[in-house]
Structure formats: structure tokens, C-alpha cells
Amino acid sequence: MYYADCHIHSIYSIEEIPPDDPSAQIDTICDAAVAAGMSEIAITDHYEVNLIVEEKDRKKADPEAAREAVEAAKEKYAGRLHVSFGVELGQPEEYPEHVEELFSKIKFDYALGSLHTMPGIQDFAFFDYANMSQEEIEDLFDLSLKYLMTICDVPQVNSLAHFNYMHKFVRAAGREMDFGKHYEPLRELYRKMIRNGKALEVNTQSMCVCSDLTLPCHELIRLYRETGGEMVTFGSDTHGIDDYGIGNGIKSTYGFLADTGFRYITVFHEGKPVMERIDR
């Protein structure tokens, strides 16, 4: 079976991980991936486009240093583990010209597009969902779908990461979402993803908090398949091996994908999709 964890953060996600964190060194991550039975990983450190352009990031991202470290790991682990150099682009739709300039300078194998916040709105992680009305929660999700539609227009993005990111915080607050209210805009988003060649990431980080919850949740993965979606990437979204664990939840979720009608997972090599079969 070809297991791939294509959303991993290292010491180069310097906003969140200290540069001397031993669990987030590239070689430590690769060793843990081999031990976990992964065939492939992608190092996808944070690059919050809006914060960088607006000079609001407290520490400067250094994708060039990350690239050098990952290139060394590619050679070191060749034959044991396929290592890709990726990036998690936060809010790339706000400054697409900056993303284009970044990619003209640095060659990435893979790019996730993420929505952590929206203009004038705080990170989804910081809302007090326990004290919000159901209407306020649903309206916030509706607004996020409009920005995700725009991320689909960013040509450098290969896969949409944890696109219902807010769901894990809603669930942790003891609340739930009625996704049935959003099926039509979700189908519209999925159709645009398919047209534009964007994959859907199944993010398993939330399984550490809610054992049955992936992002997107199973209901929305089924809807993606029913809409004609085929390209699915996987990511544990771990921040160093002492966080959630390389490959966390990925093996157990393959069966659900197969039962839902998927026959392949997708990985990206030099920006191009490669389909790897899910064997039962």
C-alpha cells in the first residue's frame, strides 16, 4: 500500500516551531515517516501570504533554507522514502501576484492552499463558537466558501488544505454544523476545483481531538465524490513528530475512501498529479 503524508511542518514553520526543536528537524521527520510505513511525505511549512506581504509576520519565513534541507533529505532517503518540497500558502488569494513572484524564485514540488483567516476577520481558531448563534456559525462557513472559490483561481495551488478548518473548533466547543444547508455552494466549489485541477486534502490532524473527524468530514468527502471529485491528497498536519505524529489517521482513513468510491490517492511531483492506487 502506498501511504503518503503530504502535510508536515518542520523547523522552517518558524512562526510556530522553535528552530532548535529536535522533533521538527527534517531528518527526524523522515526517520519517523519510514518507521510509520509512509512511502512518501511532503514538507509543507507555513507561508502566510497576507502576513508576509503586509509585514505582520513576527518571524520571516525562509523557504529557501527549507528547500536546501529538503533537497538534502531527498538524496539521503532515496529508495526508502520519497520526500517532496512543499509549502502551505495561507490566504494566497489575497496577493496572487506575490505567490507568482515566490514561485518564480523557488521551485516547489507541491503547494497547499489554506484559509486560516479572511480580511478583517480573525483566525477561525479564535472564535468563541460556544457562545455564537447557529446562524453566525453557518454564515461564517458560507463566507469562507467564497474565499475558497478564489483560492481555486491561484494556479500554483495544487490542493485545498483542511478547507472546513473551522469545523474542528466548532466541534471542540460542543457545537455542530448543518452542512446540508451548504450543499449547493459546496458543489459549486467542488466543480470549480475539478475544472481547475485542484485536489481535495483529507486532513487527519483533527482525529487527535475527535477520533471520527477528518477535515473535511466524511459527509463532505462523500459529497465531493458524488460531484465527480477524484483527486484526494492526505496530510497529518503534524508540527514535528512529537505533535500529532507522522501519518496519524491516514492508514485508517484509506478504507473509508475506498468504500466511498475512490480508487486512488493523489501526490504531486514537480507540481504534477500522480495517482497511486488504494489496494483493499
KATALIN-V157576 format. One record per residue. RES is the residue in one small letter. PHI is phi in whole degrees, -180 to 180 (* if undefined). OMEGA is omega in whole degrees, 0 to 359 (none if undefined). Layout:
[[RES & PHI & OMEGA] [RES & PHI & OMEGA]]
This chain:
[[m & * & 182] [y & -97 & 180] [y & -98 & 183] [a & -132 & 175] [d & -116 & 189] [c & -111 & 173] [h & -153 & 183] [i & -134 & 180] [h & -107 & 182] [s & -120 & 179] [i & -62 & 180] [y & -84 & 165] [s & -86 & 195] [i & -68 & 178] [e & -67 & 187] [e & -117 & 188] [i & -119 & 177] [p & -61 & 183] [p & -65 & 179] [d & -104 & 180] [d & -66 & 184] [p & -66 & 183] [s & -78 & 184] [a & -115 & 173] [q & -72 & 185] [i & -59 & 181] [d & -65 & 178] [t & -63 & 178] [i & -63 & 181] [c & -64 & 178] [d & -61 & 180] [a & -66 & 179] [a & -66 & 177] [v & -62 & 181] [a & -64 & 181] [a & -84 & 178] [g & 82 & 177] [m & -75 & 174] [s & -91 & 186] [e & -151 & 172] [i & -137 & 170] [a & -130 & 173] [i & -85 & 188] [t & -128 & 184] [d & -74 & 184] [h & -64 & 170] [y & -140 & 183] [e & -80 & 191] [v & -57 & 184] [n & -64 & 181] [l & -68 & 181] [i & -70 & 180] [v & -65 & 182] [e & -87 & 178] [e & 56 & 179] [k & -107 & 178] [d & -76 & 184] [r & -72 & 179] [k & -130 & 185] [k & -76 & 173] [a & -65 & 183] [d & -133 & 183] [p & -65 & 179] [e & -67 & 177] [a & -65 & 177] [a & -61 & 180] [r & -60 & 181] [e & -61 & 181] [a & -67 & 181] [v & -71 & 178] [e & -62 & 177] [a & -65 & 179] [a & -69 & 177] [k & -55 & 181] [e & -72 & 184] [k & -65 & 186] [y & -103 & 179] [a & -56 & 181] [g & 90 & 178] [r & -112 & 186] [l & -157 & 173] [h & -83 & 182] [v & -113 & 179] [s & -109 & 177] [f & -99 & 182] [g & -120 & 179] [v & -156 & 172] [e & -104 & 182] [l & -88 & 176] [g & -86 & 178] [q & 56 & 182] [p & -68 & 182] [e & -69 & 182] [e & -75 & 183] [y & -139 & 183] [p & -62 & 179] [e & -68 & 177] [h & -70 & 177] [v & -62 & 179] [e & -61 & 179] [e & -65 & 179] [l & -59 & 183] [f & -74 & 175] [s & -75 & 182] [k & -99 & 186] [i & -127 & 181] [k & -93 & 177] [f & -100 & 173] [d & -80 & 194] [y & -160 & 179] [a & -136 & 171] [l & -89 & 171] [g & -110 & 185] [s & -124 & 174] [l & -122 & 178] [h & -99 & 184] [t & -153 & 177] [m & -138 & 183] [p & -53 & 179] [g & 77 & 183] [i & -126 & 181] [q & -68 & 176] [d & -54 & 180] [f & -56 & 183] [a & -67 & 190] [f & -104 & 177] [f & -76 & 177] [d & -92 & 186] [y & -63 & 181] [a & -62 & 183] [n & -111 & 175] [m & -90 & 174] [s & -74 & 178] [q & -60 & 180] [e & -63 & 179] [e & -64 & 179] [i & -65 & 181] [e & -66 & 179] [d & -65 & 179] [l & -64 & 178] [f & -65 & 177] [d & -57 & 180] [l & -64 & 180] [s & -63 & 180] [l & -64 & 178] [k & -66 & 178] [y & -73 & 177] [l & -65 & 175] [m & -59 & 181] [t & -72 & 176] [i & -60 & 179] [c & -63 & 179] [d & -87 & 180] [v & -84 & 190] [p & -65 & 183] [q & -75 & 182] [v & -75 & 178] [n & -98 & 185] [s & -146 & 177] [l & -90 & 185] [a & -86 & 173] [h & 29 & 194] [f & -69 & 168] [n & -106 & 179] [y & -44 & 184] [m & -68 & 187] [h & -60 & 182] [k & -67 & 179] [f & -78 & 175] [v & -62 & 180] [r & -64 & 180] [a & -64 & 179] [a & -86 & 179] [g & 81 & 181] [r & -113 & 178] [e & -141 & 181] [m & -116 & 177] [d & -101 & 185] [f & -69 & 178] [g & -56 & 179] [k & -68 & 187] [h & -113 & 186] [y & -59 & 184] [e & -67 & 176] [p & -65 & 176] [l & -66 & 177] [r & -61 & 178] [e & -62 & 177] [l & -63 & 181] [y & -60 & 180] [r & -62 & 179] [k & -69 & 176] [m & -57 & 181] [i & -63 & 179] [r & -60 & 186] [n & -91 & 176] [g & 73 & 179] [k & -96 & 177] [a & -85 & 174] [l & -103 & 176] [e & -83 & 167] [v & -99 & 185] [n & -98 & 187] [t & -102 & 182] [q & -57 & 184] [s & -66 & 179] [m & -67 & 176] [c & -74 & 180] [v & -100 & 179] [c & -127 & 193] [s & -58 & 183] [d & -102 & 188] [l & -106 & 166] [t & -105 & 175] [l & -120 & 0] [p & -73 & 181] [c & -71 & 184] [h & -57 & 180] [e & -58 & 184] [l & -80 & 173] [i & -67 & 177] [r & -60 & 180] [l & -62 & 177] [y & -60 & 180] [r & -65 & 180] [e & -63 & 180] [t & -81 & 179] [g & 109 & 180] [g & -69 & 180] [e & -127 & 186] [m & -89 & 181] [v & -129 & 173] [t & -105 & 181] [f & -124 & 175] [g & -157 & 177] [s & -83 & 180] [d & 59 & 180] [t & -76 & 179] [h & -113 & 187] [g & 86 & 189] [i & -70 & 180] [d & -88 & 182] [d & -89 & 182] [y & -100 & 179] [g & 102 & 178] [i & -60 & 178] [g & 76 & 183] [n & -53 & 174] [g & 76 & 187] [i & -72 & 182] [k & -60 & 183] [s & -70 & 183] [t & -90 & 179] [y & -59 & 181] [g & -61 & 177] [f & -61 & 179] [l & -61 & 180] [a & -62 & 179] [d & -65 & 181] [t & -86 & 176] [g & 112 & 177] [f & -80 & 178] [r & -114 & 183] [y & -141 & 161] [i & -104 & 182] [t & -118 & 169] [v & -124 & 181] [f & -121 & 176] [h & -118 & 183] [e & 53 & 176] [g & 80 & 182] [k & -110 & 181] [p & -73 & 174] [v & -126 & 184] [m & -96 & 178] [e & -116 & 188] [r & -69 & 171] [i & -92 & 178] [d & -93 & 177] [r & -91 & none]]
